Amino acid sequence: MTTLRTTSDIINALGGIETMAELTGTSVNGVYNWRAGKQFPADTYRLLKDALEEIGHDAPDTLWPMRQAPKKAAKGTVSAAKLLRRAAAQ
């Protein structure tokens, strides 16, 4: 599996600007902006990761601006893992 490291590489691998616009339901100008901005919108993560996998490619998660759950909860907050355990116990 080849890892593609830039938005341009991914756009090209998935067929170019127009194909990418069609695939994501975005305007052609929007896809040009992704190329220029160096990241994709977070809501395209699963769609694009699946499309890349289908053609034997991968990409680093850093190409999508997503929040990461903290490893340790801030004082006075509950960690994601604790919330999940609590929900599973109900």
Secondary structure by P-SEA (a helix, b strand, c coil): ccccccaaaaaaaaccaaaaaaaacccaaaaaaaaaaccccccaaaaaaaaaaaacbbbbcccccccccccccccccccaaaaaaaaaac
